[in-house]
Amino acid sequence: MTKVFALVRNTWRTLTSMGTALVLLFLLALAAIPGALLPQRSLNESKVDQYIAEHPTIGPWLDRLQAFDVFSSFWFTAIYVLLFISLVGCLTPRLIEHFRSMRANPVPAPRNLGRLPKHHTAEVSGEADDLAATVNARLRGWRKVTREDDGTVEISAEKGYLREFGNIVFHFSLLGLLVAVAAGKLFGYEGNVIVIADGGPGFCSASPAAFDSFRAGNTVDGTSLYPICLRVNDFDADYLPTGQATSFAADIEYQAGTDLESGTWRPYHLKVNHPLRVGGDRVYLQGHGYAPTFTVTYPDGQTRTQTLQWRPDDQITFLSSGAMRFDPPAGTYPDADERRKNQLAIQGLFAPTEQLHGTLLSSSFPALNDPAVAIDVYRGDTGLDSGRPQSLFTLDARLIEQGRLTKKARVNLGAGESTRLDDGTVVRFDGAVPFINVQVSHDPAQVWVLVFAMTMMAGLLVSLVVRRRRIWIRISPAGPGTVTVELGGLARTDNSGWGEEFERLTQRLLPDARPAHAAGEKVT
């Protein structure tokens, strides 16, 4: 039993040491590196699947090690919790000890002040008690105590307690920052959604299902999201001649709170790093792209029109790729099996500013100057009735390999141009409109993260600027109407500049003294 208790005690002492806390802090930073280098499932599951498919050997092993879920993995959580425990166990005794030292009197003077790094002796006219009162008055800002023994008066003074206090504030603020970040992950949520501009359907955040991707905290079940509706009226981007974006912003309208009951839409100019803040949520503009529009006219004259975002593959020219699936209108094909065999699918590339190399389409500029597409048109079973999830940007290759989807045309189209299939169906490219990627973020601990970050910097600044100093003054009778004053000084932390400060302090305390030894000279 004694050995078990000793083992637990030693383990606790090791865990709560400052060295262990520093090691755990380093490990936490090291553990976060895979989260920055590898795609994370909470942010983009499709990229994770793509990475595993492209790296069939190492990808599954990384998945078993939770490298694609770093910040919710068991090993990252273990480091986080151990760092939290280590900081609490390390800082609490230091805080208690600091308050005890603040309540305690400065220590008595050493027997031989001449052995201290800084020392000065002088003779002053006057009485010991009167001079002690004068010196005490001049020691403004110092914590001091006066002791008297057989006519000799000793003054012990110290300052710089804020240094240790700043150090403790820094470490407790770091602890508070960790708690605030953890609380934000527990009680916060983050959702991303594509919203098409220029008359698009808009978006309402009433449910996680309304988002394209949604990351919820462990305590968020999605039933209490703050309802926000928004629609995008216009999107504007400015580019350099090289194609590099200098700015982009969206003119949106939104509803929140009582606006949903009254039907009131409020305008807002949404820009990068200037989010819309409403109801504790923040709405960010994260990116943009283009959504081509196609109209399919069936042999019986009925039409289907669809506008859908395509994925930008080139962030400079915004050459984009994507796919669309069209289900025939009711009545065009009476038989359900025949209707399923006559579904249409479009897959290809979109260029906002057309540039052709022969028949190969590319884009020369990211602005919507001369939109064009290079597409393959398929007919057959697109999988819309299967209930199986499919990629928004590519067709299911298995359907093409199995012959359930058959290519009927490959063509380049400009805005307004069309192509006719063998059965008389017409596919027309109507142009494109911008879309924006909106992120709705809710973090109830965000303010506390800012507060703790600011107090961390303040504590660090205080601990670096403030210096701990101690001085002792011994006043002894030397003769009728004369006393000998002996000063000793010690820098408890940084010694730089202490010599000059001690000389200035000596001059301030004893301006009329007759020096028996030079300042800083040691007495033997």
TALIN-V542591 format. One record per residue. N is the residue number from 1. RES is the residue in one small letter. PSI is psi in whole degrees, -180 to 180 (NA if undefined). NEAR is the number of other ideal C-beta (glycine too) atoms within 8 Angstrom. Layout:
n:N res:RES psi:PSI near:NEAR
n:N res:RES psi:PSI near:NEAR
This chain:
n:1 res:m psi:-40 near:4
n:2 res:t psi:-39 near:5
n:3 res:k psi:-39 near:6
n:4 res:v psi:-44 near:7
n:5 res:f psi:-41 near:8
n:6 res:a psi:-39 near:8
n:7 res:l psi:-45 near:8
n:8 res:v psi:-42 near:8
n:9 res:r psi:-45 near:8
n:10 res:n psi:-38 near:8
n:11 res:t psi:-42 near:8
n:12 res:w psi:-41 near:9
n:13 res:r psi:-40 near:8
n:14 res:t psi:-43 near:8
n:15 res:l psi:-37 near:11
n:16 res:t psi:16 near:12
n:17 res:s psi:155 near:10
n:18 res:m psi:-35 near:6
n:19 res:g psi:-43 near:6
n:20 res:t psi:-40 near:12
n:21 res:a psi:-41 near:13
n:22 res:l psi:-40 near:8
n:23 res:v psi:-44 near:8
n:24 res:l psi:-37 near:12
n:25 res:l psi:-41 near:9
n:26 res:f psi:-42 near:8
n:27 res:l psi:-36 near:9
n:28 res:l psi:-43 near:12
n:29 res:a psi:-40 near:8
n:30 res:l psi:-39 near:7
n:31 res:a psi:-23 near:12
n:32 res:a psi:-14 near:11
n:33 res:i psi:-46 near:8
n:34 res:p psi:-32 near:9
n:35 res:g psi:-25 near:11
n:36 res:a psi:-28 near:6
n:37 res:l psi:-31 near:5
n:38 res:l psi:148 near:11
n:39 res:p psi:144 near:10
n:40 res:q psi:137 near:12
n:41 res:r psi:-32 near:9
n:42 res:s psi:-21 near:7
n:43 res:l psi:-43 near:8
n:44 res:n psi:94 near:9
n:45 res:e psi:-32 near:7
n:46 res:s psi:-36 near:7
n:47 res:k psi:-35 near:9
n:48 res:v psi:-47 near:13
n:49 res:d psi:-39 near:8
n:50 res:q psi:-40 near:9
n:51 res:y psi:-44 near:12
n:52 res:i psi:-38 near:12
n:53 res:a psi:-36 near:8
n:54 res:e psi:-20 near:7
n:55 res:h psi:74 near:9
n:56 res:p psi:-19 near:7
n:57 res:t psi:-57 near:6
n:58 res:i psi:-23 near:6
n:59 res:g psi:-52 near:12
n:60 res:p psi:-36 near:9
n:61 res:w psi:-41 near:8
n:62 res:l psi:-35 near:12
n:63 res:d psi:-39 near:11
n:64 res:r psi:-32 near:6
n:65 res:l psi:8 near:7
n:66 res:q psi:34 near:11
n:67 res:a psi:-16 near:10
n:68 res:f psi:2 near:12
n:69 res:d psi:51 near:10
n:70 res:v psi:-51 near:14
n:71 res:f psi:-4 near:10
n:72 res:s psi:10 near:8
n:73 res:s psi:160 near:11
n:74 res:f psi:-35 near:6
n:75 res:w psi:-36 near:8
n:76 res:f psi:-41 near:14
n:77 res:t psi:-39 near:9
n:78 res:a psi:-45 near:8
n:79 res:i psi:-41 near:12
n:80 res:y psi:-47 near:11
n:81 res:v psi:-42 near:8
n:82 res:l psi:-39 near:10
n:83 res:l psi:-40 near:13
n:84 res:f psi:-49 near:11
n:85 res:i psi:-42 near:10
n:86 res:s psi:-43 near:14
n:87 res:l psi:-43 near:13
n:88 res:v psi:-47 near:10
n:89 res:g psi:-27 near:11
n:90 res:c psi:-41 near:14
n:91 res:l psi:-33 near:12
n:92 res:t psi:-49 near:8
n:93 res:p psi:-36 near:8
n:94 res:r psi:-40 near:9
n:95 res:l psi:-44 near:10
n:96 res:i psi:-45 near:8
n:97 res:e psi:-36 near:8
n:98 res:h psi:-43 near:12
n:99 res:f psi:-34 near:8
n:100 res:r psi:-43 near:8
n:101 res:s psi:-31 near:9
n:102 res:m psi:-31 near:7
n:103 res:r psi:-22 near:5
n:104 res:a psi:154 near:6
n:105 res:n psi:151 near:5
n:106 res:p psi:148 near:10
n:107 res:v psi:152 near:5
n:108 res:p psi:162 near:6
n:109 res:a psi:143 near:10
n:110 res:p psi:158 near:9
n:111 res:r psi:-42 near:3
n:112 res:n psi:97 near:5
n:113 res:l psi:-21 near:13
n:114 res:g psi:-17 near:11
n:115 res:r psi:-6 near:7
n:116 res:l psi:156 near:11
n:117 res:p psi:-35 near:8
n:118 res:k psi:130 near:13
n:119 res:h psi:145 near:17
n:120 res:h psi:139 near:14
n:121 res:t psi:137 near:12
n:122 res:a psi:161 near:11
n:123 res:e psi:135 near:11
n:124 res:v psi:141 near:12
n:125 res:s psi:138 near:7
n:126 res:g psi:-176 near:9
n:127 res:e psi:152 near:7
n:128 res:a psi:-44 near:13
n:129 res:d psi:-41 near:7
n:130 res:d psi:-43 near:8
n:131 res:l psi:-37 near:14
n:132 res:a psi:-41 near:13
n:133 res:a psi:-40 near:8
n:134 res:t psi:-45 near:8
n:135 res:v psi:-41 near:13
n:136 res:n psi:-41 near:10
n:137 res:a psi:-33 near:7
n:138 res:r psi:-14 near:8
n:139 res:l psi:56 near:11
n:140 res:r psi:133 near:5
n:141 res:g psi:-3 near:4
n:142 res:w psi:143 near:9
n:143 res:r psi:127 near:8
n:144 res:k psi:160 near:11
n:145 res:v psi:142 near:9
n:146 res:t psi:133 near:9
n:147 res:r psi:143 near:9
n:148 res:e psi:136 near:7
n:149 res:d psi:116 near:6
n:150 res:d psi:46 near:3
n:151 res:g psi:-10 near:8
n:152 res:t psi:129 near:11
n:153 res:v psi:130 near:13
n:154 res:e psi:134 near:14
n:155 res:i psi:124 near:15
n:156 res:s psi:127 near:14
n:157 res:a psi:148 near:14
n:158 res:e psi:146 near:13
n:159 res:k psi:167 near:9
n:160 res:g psi:17 near:11
n:161 res:y psi:-24 near:12
n:162 res:l psi:-21 near:8
n:163 res:r psi:-52 near:13
n:164 res:e psi:-37 near:11
n:165 res:f psi:-43 near:10
n:166 res:g psi:-38 near:15
n:167 res:n psi:-43 near:10
n:168 res:i psi:-41 near:13
n:169 res:v psi:-42 near:13
n:170 res:f psi:-48 near:12
n:171 res:h psi:-38 near:12
n:172 res:f psi:-33 near:10
n:173 res:s psi:-38 near:13
n:174 res:l psi:-42 near:11
n:175 res:l psi:-45 near:12
n:176 res:g psi:-36 near:12
n:177 res:l psi:-42 near:12
n:178 res:l psi:-41 near:12
n:179 res:v psi:-42 near:9
n:180 res:a psi:-41 near:12
n:181 res:v psi:-43 near:10
n:182 res:a psi:-41 near:9
n:183 res:a psi:-38 near:11
n:184 res:g psi:-38 near:14
n:185 res:k psi:-30 near:9
n:186 res:l psi:-44 near:9
n:187 res:f psi:0 near:9
n:188 res:g psi:174 near:13
n:189 res:y psi:163 near:13
n:190 res:e psi:126 near:10
n:191 res:g psi:146 near:14
n:192 res:n psi:142 near:13
n:193 res:v psi:146 near:11
n:194 res:i psi:129 near:10
n:195 res:v psi:122 near:13
n:196 res:i psi:136 near:13
n:197 res:a psi:177 near:14
n:198 res:d psi:59 near:10
n:199 res:g psi:15 near:4
n:200 res:g psi:171 near:13
n:201 res:p psi:-14 near:5
n:202 res:g psi:-166 near:9
n:203 res:f psi:142 near:11
n:204 res:c psi:135 near:8
n:205 res:s psi:43 near:14
n:206 res:a psi:-21 near:6
n:207 res:s psi:151 near:7
n:208 res:p psi:-26 near:10
n:209 res:a psi:-18 near:4
n:210 res:a psi:-14 near:10
n:211 res:f psi:153 near:11
n:212 res:d psi:-36 near:5
n:213 res:s psi:144 near:9
n:214 res:f psi:128 near:10
n:215 res:r psi:115 near:8
n:216 res:a psi:145 near:9
n:217 res:g psi:165 near:10
n:218 res:n psi:-24 near:6
n:219 res:t psi:4 near:6
n:220 res:v psi:121 near:10
n:221 res:d psi:0 near:6
n:222 res:g psi:2 near:10
n:223 res:t psi:-8 near:4
n:224 res:s psi:35 near:5
n:225 res:l psi:144 near:11
n:226 res:y psi:123 near:10
n:227 res:p psi:123 near:9
n:228 res:i psi:133 near:14
n:229 res:c psi:139 near:12
n:230 res:l psi:154 near:14
n:231 res:r psi:152 near:13
n:232 res:v psi:117 near:16
n:233 res:n psi:-38 near:8
n:234 res:d psi:154 near:8
n:235 res:f psi:136 near:14
n:236 res:d psi:135 near:8
n:237 res:a psi:143 near:11
n:238 res:d psi:135 near:7
n:239 res:y psi:149 near:11
n:240 res:l psi:164 near:7
n:241 res:p psi:-24 near:4
n:242 res:t psi:-11 near:4
n:243 res:g psi:-5 near:10
n:244 res:q psi:133 near:7
n:245 res:a psi:134 near:10
n:246 res:t psi:-30 near:6
n:247 res:s psi:152 near:8
n:248 res:f psi:146 near:12
n:249 res:a psi:159 near:11
n:250 res:a psi:135 near:15
n:251 res:d psi:112 near:12
n:252 res:i psi:167 near:13
n:253 res:e psi:144 near:10
n:254 res:y psi:159 near:15
n:255 res:q psi:140 near:12
n:256 res:a psi:149 near:12
n:257 res:g psi:-128 near:6
n:258 res:t psi:-15 near:6
n:259 res:d psi:-30 near:12
n:260 res:l psi:-29 near:10
n:261 res:e psi:-37 near:5
n:262 res:s psi:-15 near:6
n:263 res:g psi:18 near:7
n:264 res:t psi:132 near:7
n:265 res:w psi:130 near:9
n:266 res:r psi:132 near:9
n:267 res:p psi:152 near:7
n:268 res:y psi:140 near:9
n:269 res:h psi:101 near:8
n:270 res:l psi:121 near:13
n:271 res:k psi:164 near:10
n:272 res:v psi:134 near:8
n:273 res:n psi:13 near:4
n:274 res:h psi:74 near:5
n:275 res:p psi:160 near:10
n:276 res:l psi:125 near:10
n:277 res:r psi:120 near:6
n:278 res:v psi:133 near:11
n:279 res:g psi:30 near:7
n:280 res:g psi:-4 near:6
n:281 res:d psi:157 near:12
n:282 res:r psi:131 near:10
n:283 res:v psi:115 near:16
n:284 res:y psi:146 near:10
n:285 res:l psi:113 near:15
n:286 res:q psi:-30 near:8
n:287 res:g psi:-179 near:6
n:288 res:h psi:171 near:11
n:289 res:g psi:-157 near:13
n:290 res:y psi:148 near:16
n:291 res:a psi:104 near:14
n:292 res:p psi:154 near:14
n:293 res:t psi:129 near:12
n:294 res:f psi:144 near:13
n:295 res:t psi:127 near:10
n:296 res:v psi:123 near:13
n:297 res:t psi:118 near:9
n:298 res:y psi:165 near:12
n:299 res:p psi:-29 near:7
n:300 res:d psi:6 near:6
n:301 res:g psi:-12 near:6
n:302 res:q psi:150 near:10
n:303 res:t psi:156 near:9
n:304 res:r psi:128 near:11
n:305 res:t psi:137 near:9
n:306 res:q psi:135 near:8
n:307 res:t psi:122 near:9
n:308 res:l psi:140 near:9
n:309 res:q psi:142 near:11
n:310 res:w psi:152 near:13
n:311 res:r psi:124 near:9
n:312 res:p psi:119 near:10
n:313 res:d psi:-26 near:6
n:314 res:d psi:114 near:8
n:315 res:q psi:-9 near:4
n:316 res:i psi:-51 near:7
n:317 res:t psi:-11 near:13
n:318 res:f psi:34 near:12
n:319 res:l psi:125 near:12
n:320 res:s psi:156 near:13
n:321 res:s psi:154 near:11
n:322 res:g psi:-177 near:14
n:323 res:a psi:155 near:11
n:324 res:m psi:152 near:10
n:325 res:r psi:132 near:11
n:326 res:f psi:129 near:13
n:327 res:d psi:130 near:8
n:328 res:p psi:148 near:12
n:329 res:p psi:160 near:8
n:330 res:a psi:135 near:3
n:331 res:g psi:-18 near:6
n:332 res:t psi:-42 near:11
n:333 res:y psi:105 near:7
n:334 res:p psi:-36 near:5
n:335 res:d psi:133 near:6
n:336 res:a psi:-39 near:5
n:337 res:d psi:-38 near:6
n:338 res:e psi:-39 near:9
n:339 res:r psi:-42 near:13
n:340 res:r psi:-34 near:9
n:341 res:k psi:-11 near:9
n:342 res:n psi:21 near:11
n:343 res:q psi:151 near:15
n:344 res:l psi:147 near:14
n:345 res:a psi:141 near:15
n:346 res:i psi:133 near:13
n:347 res:q psi:137 near:11
n:348 res:g psi:-153 near:10
n:349 res:l psi:150 near:10
n:350 res:f psi:134 near:15
n:351 res:a psi:123 near:17
n:352 res:p psi:-31 near:15
n:353 res:t psi:107 near:14
n:354 res:e psi:136 near:11
n:355 res:q psi:120 near:9
n:356 res:l psi:135 near:9
n:357 res:h psi:87 near:5
n:358 res:g psi:-115 near:4
n:359 res:t psi:2 near:6
n:360 res:l psi:122 near:7
n:361 res:l psi:136 near:13
n:362 res:s psi:179 near:10
n:363 res:s psi:138 near:14
n:364 res:s psi:-12 near:8
n:365 res:f psi:146 near:10
n:366 res:p psi:-14 near:12
n:367 res:a psi:157 near:8
n:368 res:l psi:72 near:8
n:369 res:n psi:-45 near:7
n:370 res:d psi:76 near:8
n:371 res:p psi:143 near:16
n:372 res:a psi:161 near:13
n:373 res:v psi:152 near:13
n:374 res:a psi:112 near:12
n:375 res:i psi:154 near:15
n:376 res:d psi:134 near:9
n:377 res:v psi:126 near:15
n:378 res:y psi:150 near:15
n:379 res:r psi:143 near:12
n:380 res:g psi:-154 near:13
n:381 res:d psi:110 near:10
n:382 res:t psi:-3 near:14
n:383 res:g psi:8 near:10
n:384 res:l psi:-28 near:7
n:385 res:d psi:-2 near:6
n:386 res:s psi:-23 near:5
n:387 res:g psi:-1 near:3
n:388 res:r psi:133 near:5
n:389 res:p psi:141 near:2
n:390 res:q psi:160 near:7
n:391 res:s psi:141 near:8
n:392 res:l psi:-23 near:7
n:393 res:f psi:-9 near:8
n:394 res:t psi:153 near:8
n:395 res:l psi:159 near:14
n:396 res:d psi:113 near:10
n:397 res:a psi:-27 near:7
n:398 res:r psi:-34 near:6
n:399 res:l psi:-35 near:13
n:400 res:i psi:-42 near:12
n:401 res:e psi:-34 near:6
n:402 res:q psi:-3 near:6
n:403 res:g psi:8 near:7
n:404 res:r psi:-21 near:7
n:405 res:l psi:126 near:14
n:406 res:t psi:131 near:7
n:407 res:k psi:130 near:9
n:408 res:k psi:-19 near:8
n:409 res:a psi:149 near:10
n:410 res:r psi:120 near:7
n:411 res:v psi:152 near:8
n:412 res:n psi:132 near:10
n:413 res:l psi:138 near:11
n:414 res:g psi:174 near:10
n:415 res:a psi:127 near:10
n:416 res:g psi:-10 near:8
n:417 res:e psi:158 near:8
n:418 res:s psi:168 near:9
n:419 res:t psi:146 near:10
n:420 res:r psi:132 near:6
n:421 res:l psi:175 near:12
n:422 res:d psi:-25 near:4
n:423 res:d psi:9 near:5
n:424 res:g psi:-4 near:7
n:425 res:t psi:136 near:11
n:426 res:v psi:129 near:10
n:427 res:v psi:118 near:15
n:428 res:r psi:137 near:12
n:429 res:f psi:115 near:16
n:430 res:d psi:-6 near:9
n:431 res:g psi:-159 near:9
n:432 res:a psi:157 near:12
n:433 res:v psi:155 near:13
n:434 res:p psi:158 near:14
n:435 res:f psi:158 near:16
n:436 res:i psi:149 near:15
n:437 res:n psi:117 near:12
n:438 res:v psi:135 near:14
n:439 res:q psi:126 near:10
n:440 res:v psi:118 near:15
n:441 res:s psi:135 near:13
n:442 res:h psi:117 near:12
n:443 res:d psi:97 near:9
n:444 res:p psi:-16 near:9
n:445 res:a psi:9 near:12
n:446 res:q psi:-42 near:8
n:447 res:v psi:-39 near:6
n:448 res:w psi:-33 near:10
n:449 res:v psi:-44 near:13
n:450 res:l psi:-44 near:8
n:451 res:v psi:-48 near:9
n:452 res:f psi:-34 near:13
n:453 res:a psi:-40 near:10
n:454 res:m psi:-41 near:8
n:455 res:t psi:-31 near:11
n:456 res:m psi:-47 near:13
n:457 res:m psi:-40 near:8
n:458 res:a psi:-45 near:10
n:459 res:g psi:-41 near:15
n:460 res:l psi:-42 near:10
n:461 res:l psi:-45 near:9
n:462 res:v psi:-43 near:13
n:463 res:s psi:-24 near:12
n:464 res:l psi:-32 near:6
n:465 res:v psi:-45 near:6
n:466 res:v psi:138 near:10
n:467 res:r psi:141 near:11
n:468 res:r psi:126 near:13
n:469 res:r psi:146 near:13
n:470 res:r psi:139 near:12
n:471 res:i psi:153 near:13
n:472 res:w psi:139 near:15
n:473 res:i psi:123 near:14
n:474 res:r psi:121 near:13
n:475 res:i psi:117 near:15
n:476 res:s psi:142 near:10
n:477 res:p psi:136 near:9
n:478 res:a psi:-14 near:7
n:479 res:g psi:-178 near:5
n:480 res:p psi:118 near:3
n:481 res:g psi:14 near:6
n:482 res:t psi:142 near:11
n:483 res:v psi:153 near:14
n:484 res:t psi:128 near:12
n:485 res:v psi:124 near:14
n:486 res:e psi:124 near:14
n:487 res:l psi:140 near:17
n:488 res:g psi:140 near:14
n:489 res:g psi:148 near:15
n:490 res:l psi:128 near:10
n:491 res:a psi:118 near:11
n:492 res:r psi:-19 near:7
n:493 res:t psi:-106 near:8
n:494 res:d psi:128 near:7
n:495 res:n psi:-7 near:6
n:496 res:s psi:131 near:4
n:497 res:g psi:-2 near:7
n:498 res:w psi:-31 near:14
n:499 res:g psi:-49 near:8
n:500 res:e psi:-40 near:7
n:501 res:e psi:-39 near:9
n:502 res:f psi:-39 near:15
n:503 res:e psi:-44 near:10
n:504 res:r psi:-41 near:8
n:505 res:l psi:-41 near:10
n:506 res:t psi:-44 near:11
n:507 res:q psi:-35 near:8
n:508 res:r psi:-38 near:7
n:509 res:l psi:-35 near:11
n:510 res:l psi:68 near:11
n:511 res:p psi:-28 near:6
n:512 res:d psi:19 near:5
n:513 res:a psi:154 near:9
n:514 res:r psi:107 near:6
n:515 res:p psi:132 near:9
n:516 res:a psi:-28 near:7
n:517 res:h psi:153 near:8
n:518 res:a psi:154 near:6
n:519 res:a psi:131 near:9
n:520 res:g psi:-11 near:9
n:521 res:e psi:136 near:8
n:522 res:k psi:144 near:6
n:523 res:v psi:133 near:9
n:524 res:t psi:NA near:3
